[in-house]
Amino acid sequence: MIFVTVGSQLPFDRLVGAMDRWVAAHPDTEVFGQILTDGQSGFRPQHFRTVRSLAPAEFASRCAAARCIVSHAGTGVMIAAMTHRVPLVVLPRRSGTGEVRNDHQLDTVAHLGGRPGIFVAMTTADLPDALEAALAEGAPSPEMKPEADPDLIARIRAEIFRGRR
Protein backbone atom coordinates (compact mmCIF):
# COMPACT_ATOMS: atom_id res chain seq x y z
CA MET A 1 0.00 0.00 0.00
CA ILE A 2 1.17 3.53 -0.78
CA PHE A 3 0.20 5.99 1.93
CA VAL A 4 -0.40 9.59 0.82
CA THR A 5 -0.51 12.20 3.57
CA VAL A 6 -0.68 15.98 3.41
CA GLY A 7 -0.02 16.66 7.07
CA SER A 8 -2.46 17.98 9.65
CA GLN A 9 -2.71 21.69 8.88
CA LEU A 10 -3.29 22.46 5.20
CA PRO A 11 -4.75 20.69 2.17
CA PHE A 12 -2.38 20.01 -0.73
CA ASP A 13 -4.42 19.64 -3.94
CA ARG A 14 -1.35 19.71 -6.20
CA LEU A 15 0.05 16.57 -4.57
CA VAL A 16 -3.32 14.80 -4.24
CA GLY A 17 -4.17 15.52 -7.89
CA ALA A 18 -0.82 14.23 -9.11
CA MET A 19 -1.26 11.05 -7.08
CA ASP A 20 -4.80 10.61 -8.39
CA ARG A 21 -3.45 10.75 -11.97
CA TRP A 22 -0.68 8.26 -11.06
CA VAL A 23 -3.16 5.83 -9.48
CA ALA A 24 -5.40 6.06 -12.58
CA ALA A 25 -2.43 4.81 -14.61
CA HIS A 26 -1.60 2.11 -12.00
CA PRO A 27 -5.03 0.73 -11.00
CA ASP A 28 -3.62 -2.44 -9.43
CA THR A 29 -1.66 -0.45 -6.82
CA GLU A 30 -3.42 0.09 -3.50
CA VAL A 31 -3.22 3.72 -2.37
CA PHE A 32 -4.76 5.28 0.72
CA GLY A 33 -4.70 8.99 1.52
CA GLN A 34 -5.11 11.31 4.47
CA ILE A 35 -5.93 14.55 2.64
CA LEU A 36 -7.53 16.83 5.29
CA THR A 37 -10.29 18.42 3.23
CA ASP A 38 -11.52 18.70 -0.29
CA GLY A 39 -8.78 21.28 -0.68
CA GLN A 40 -8.66 24.82 -1.98
CA SER A 41 -10.28 23.91 -5.28
CA GLY A 42 -12.75 21.36 -3.94
CA PHE A 43 -10.75 18.60 -5.69
CA ARG A 44 -11.54 15.08 -4.51
CA PRO A 45 -9.48 12.14 -5.83
CA GLN A 46 -11.38 9.59 -7.88
CA HIS A 47 -8.90 6.72 -7.96
CA PHE A 48 -7.94 6.11 -4.33
CA ARG A 49 -9.65 6.02 -0.97
CA THR A 50 -9.13 8.95 1.39
CA VAL A 51 -10.02 10.22 4.83
CA ARG A 52 -9.91 13.73 6.22
CA SER A 53 -7.70 12.89 9.18
CA LEU A 54 -6.31 10.00 11.19
CA ALA A 55 -5.80 9.50 14.91
CA PRO A 56 -2.08 9.31 15.81
CA ALA A 57 -2.16 5.52 16.31
CA GLU A 58 -3.88 4.99 12.95
CA PHE A 59 -1.38 7.32 11.25
CA ALA A 60 1.52 5.32 12.72
CA SER A 61 -0.12 2.07 11.65
CA ARG A 62 -0.57 3.33 8.08
CA CYS A 63 3.07 4.44 7.96
CA ALA A 64 4.31 1.09 9.27
CA ALA A 65 2.22 -0.87 6.74
CA ALA A 66 3.15 1.24 3.72
CA ARG A 67 5.48 0.20 0.90
CA CYS A 68 6.05 3.90 0.36
CA ILE A 69 4.82 7.19 1.83
CA VAL A 70 4.09 10.17 -0.42
CA SER A 71 3.83 13.54 1.26
CA HIS A 72 4.70 17.20 1.52
CA ALA A 73 8.18 17.92 2.89
CA GLY A 74 7.08 18.15 6.52
CA THR A 75 9.47 17.02 9.22
CA GLY A 76 6.81 15.02 11.07
CA VAL A 77 6.16 12.66 8.18
CA MET A 78 9.89 12.47 7.45
CA ILE A 79 10.51 11.29 11.01
CA ALA A 80 7.63 8.79 10.72
CA ALA A 81 9.06 7.36 7.49
CA MET A 82 12.53 7.07 9.02
CA THR A 83 11.17 5.46 12.18
CA HIS A 84 9.26 2.82 10.21
CA ARG A 85 12.00 2.43 7.56
CA VAL A 86 9.63 3.23 4.72
CA PRO A 87 10.78 5.02 1.55
CA LEU A 88 9.45 8.56 1.35
CA VAL A 89 8.58 10.62 -1.71
CA VAL A 90 8.21 14.32 -1.00
CA LEU A 91 6.79 17.13 -3.08
CA PRO A 92 7.55 20.41 -1.29
CA ARG A 93 4.75 22.89 -0.83
CA ARG A 94 5.47 26.28 -2.42
CA SER A 95 4.53 29.75 -1.27
CA GLY A 96 4.02 30.96 -4.84
CA THR A 97 1.08 28.58 -5.22
CA GLY A 98 -0.49 29.63 -1.90
CA GLU A 99 0.26 26.26 -0.29
CA VAL A 100 2.36 27.77 2.54
CA ARG A 101 3.45 31.18 3.79
CA ASN A 102 7.14 30.71 2.90
CA ASP A 103 9.36 28.25 1.07
CA HIS A 104 10.82 26.48 4.11
CA GLN A 105 10.01 23.08 2.56
CA LEU A 106 12.40 23.86 -0.29
CA ASP A 107 15.11 24.33 2.35
CA THR A 108 14.12 21.03 3.94
CA VAL A 109 14.49 19.07 0.70
CA ALA A 110 17.74 20.87 -0.12
CA HIS A 111 19.15 19.55 3.16
CA LEU A 112 17.58 16.08 3.23
CA GLY A 113 17.07 15.22 -0.43
CA GLY A 114 19.38 12.54 -1.72
CA ARG A 115 19.63 10.74 1.60
CA PRO A 116 18.84 7.03 1.49
CA GLY A 117 15.10 6.47 1.43
CA ILE A 118 14.13 10.07 0.57
CA PHE A 119 13.05 10.81 -2.99
CA VAL A 120 12.30 14.40 -3.95
CA ALA A 121 9.89 15.49 -6.65
CA MET A 122 10.35 19.21 -7.18
CA THR A 123 7.32 19.33 -9.50
CA THR A 124 4.27 17.15 -10.10
CA ALA A 125 5.91 16.06 -13.38
CA ASP A 126 8.78 14.61 -11.30
CA LEU A 127 6.45 12.66 -9.00
CA PRO A 128 6.01 9.48 -11.10
CA ASP A 129 9.78 8.97 -11.48
CA ALA A 130 10.41 9.64 -7.78
CA LEU A 131 7.65 7.22 -6.84
CA GLU A 132 8.93 4.51 -9.18
CA ALA A 133 12.46 4.92 -7.76
CA ALA A 134 11.18 4.67 -4.19
CA LEU A 135 9.15 1.55 -4.94
CA ALA A 136 12.09 -0.06 -6.73
CA GLU A 137 14.55 0.68 -3.92
CA GLY A 138 12.35 -0.60 -1.11
CA ALA A 139 13.10 -0.12 2.58
CA PRO A 140 15.82 2.37 3.48
CA SER A 141 19.00 1.07 5.05
CA PRO A 142 19.22 0.80 8.83
CA GLU A 143 21.49 3.88 8.83
CA MET A 144 18.42 6.05 8.29
CA LYS A 145 17.64 7.10 11.86
CA PRO A 146 15.02 9.42 13.34
CA GLU A 147 17.61 11.12 15.56
CA ALA A 148 18.93 14.51 14.54
CA ASP A 149 22.38 14.75 13.01
CA PRO A 150 24.88 15.54 15.83
CA ASP A 151 26.35 18.37 13.74
CA LEU A 152 22.90 19.92 13.40
CA ILE A 153 22.33 19.71 17.15
CA ALA A 154 25.71 21.37 17.78
CA ARG A 155 24.92 24.19 15.33
CA ILE A 156 21.50 24.81 16.89
CA ARG A 157 22.99 24.75 20.39
CA ALA A 158 25.70 27.23 19.34
CA GLU A 159 23.08 29.55 17.83
CA ILE A 160 20.85 29.42 20.91
CA PHE A 161 23.68 30.15 23.31
CA ARG A 162 25.58 32.64 21.16
CA GLY A 163 26.25 35.75 23.25
CA ARG A 164 24.86 34.19 26.46
CA ARG A 165 28.14 32.98 27.91
C-alpha positions in Angstrom: 0.0 0.0 0.0 1.2 3.5 -0.8 0.2 6.0 1.9 -0.4 9.6 0.8 -0.5 12.2 3.6 -0.7 16.0 3.4 0.0 16.7 7.1 -2.5 18.0 9.6 -2.7 21.7 8.9 -3.3 22.5 5.2 -4.7 20.7 2.2 -2.4 20.0 -0.7 -4.4 19.6 -3.9 -1.4 19.7 -6.2 0.1 16.6 -4.6 -3.3 14.8 -4.2 -4.2 15.5 -7.9 -0.8 14.2 -9.1 -1.3 11.0 -7.1 -4.8 10.6 -8.4 -3.5 10.7 -12.0 -0.7 8.3 -11.1 -3.2 5.8 -9.5 -5.4 6.1 -12.6 -2.4 4.8 -14.6 -1.6 2.1 -12.0 -5.0 0.7 -11.0 -3.6 -2.4 -9.4 -1.7 -0.4 -6.8 -3.4 0.1 -3.5 -3.2 3.7 -2.4 -4.8 5.3 0.7 -4.7 9.0 1.5 -5.1 11.3 4.5 -5.9 14.5 2.6 -7.5 16.8 5.3 -10.3 18.4 3.2 -11.5 18.7 -0.3 -8.8 21.3 -0.7 -8.7 24.8 -2.0 -10.3 23.9 -5.3 -12.7 21.4 -3.9 -10.8 18.6 -5.7 -11.5 15.1 -4.5 -9.5 12.1 -5.8 -11.4 9.6 -7.9 -8.9 6.7 -8.0 -7.9 6.1 -4.3 -9.6 6.0 -1.0 -9.1 9.0 1.4 -10.0 10.2 4.8 -9.9 13.7 6.2 -7.7 12.9 9.2 -6.3 10.0 11.2 -5.8 9.5 14.9 -2.1 9.3 15.8 -2.2 5.5 16.3 -3.9 5.0 12.9 -1.4 7.3 11.3 1.5 5.3 12.7 -0.1 2.1 11.7 -0.6 3.3 8.1 3.1 4.4 8.0 4.3 1.1 9.3 2.2 -0.9 6.7 3.1 1.2 3.7 5.5 0.2 0.9 6.0 3.9 0.4 4.8 7.2 1.8 4.1 10.2 -0.4 3.8 13.5 1.3 4.7 17.2 1.5 8.2 17.9 2.9 7.1 18.1 6.5 9.5 17.0 9.2 6.8 15.0 11.1 6.2 12.7 8.2 9.9 12.5 7.4 10.5 11.3 11.0 7.6 8.8 10.7 9.1 7.4 7.5 12.5 7.1 9.0 11.2 5.5 12.2 9.3 2.8 10.2 12.0 2.4 7.6 9.6 3.2 4.7 10.8 5.0 1.5 9.4 8.6 1.4 8.6 10.6 -1.7 8.2 14.3 -1.0 6.8 17.1 -3.1 7.5 20.4 -1.3 4.8 22.9 -0.8 5.5 26.3 -2.4 4.5 29.7 -1.3 4.0 31.0 -4.8 1.1 28.6 -5.2 -0.5 29.6 -1.9 0.3 26.3 -0.3 2.4 27.8 2.5 3.4 31.2 3.8 7.1 30.7 2.9 9.4 28.2 1.1 10.8 26.5 4.1 10.0 23.1 2.6 12.4 23.9 -0.3 15.1 24.3 2.3 14.1 21.0 3.9 14.5 19.1 0.7 17.7 20.9 -0.1 19.2 19.6 3.2 17.6 16.1 3.2 17.1 15.2 -0.4 19.4 12.5 -1.7 19.6 10.7 1.6 18.8 7.0 1.5 15.1 6.5 1.4 14.1 10.1 0.6 13.1 10.8 -3.0 12.3 14.4 -3.9 9.9 15.5 -6.6 10.3 19.2 -7.2 7.3 19.3 -9.5 4.3 17.2 -10.1 5.9 16.1 -13.4 8.8 14.6 -11.3 6.5 12.7 -9.0 6.0 9.5 -11.1 9.8 9.0 -11.5 10.4 9.6 -7.8 7.7 7.2 -6.8 8.9 4.5 -9.2 12.5 4.9 -7.8 11.2 4.7 -4.2 9.1 1.6 -4.9 12.1 -0.1 -6.7 14.5 0.7 -3.9 12.4 -0.6 -1.1 13.1 -0.1 2.6 15.8 2.4 3.5 19.0 1.1 5.0 19.2 0.8 8.8 21.5 3.9 8.8 18.4 6.0 8.3 17.6 7.1 11.9 15.0 9.4 13.3 17.6 11.1 15.6 18.9 14.5 14.5 22.4 14.7 13.0 24.9 15.5 15.8 26.3 18.4 13.7 22.9 19.9 13.4 22.3 19.7 17.1 25.7 21.4 17.8 24.9 24.2 15.3 21.5 24.8 16.9 23.0 24.8 20.4 25.7 27.2 19.3 23.1 29.6 17.8 20.9 29.4 20.9 23.7 30.2 23.3 25.6 32.6 21.2 26.2 35.7 23.3 24.9 34.2 26.5 28.1 33.0 27.9 
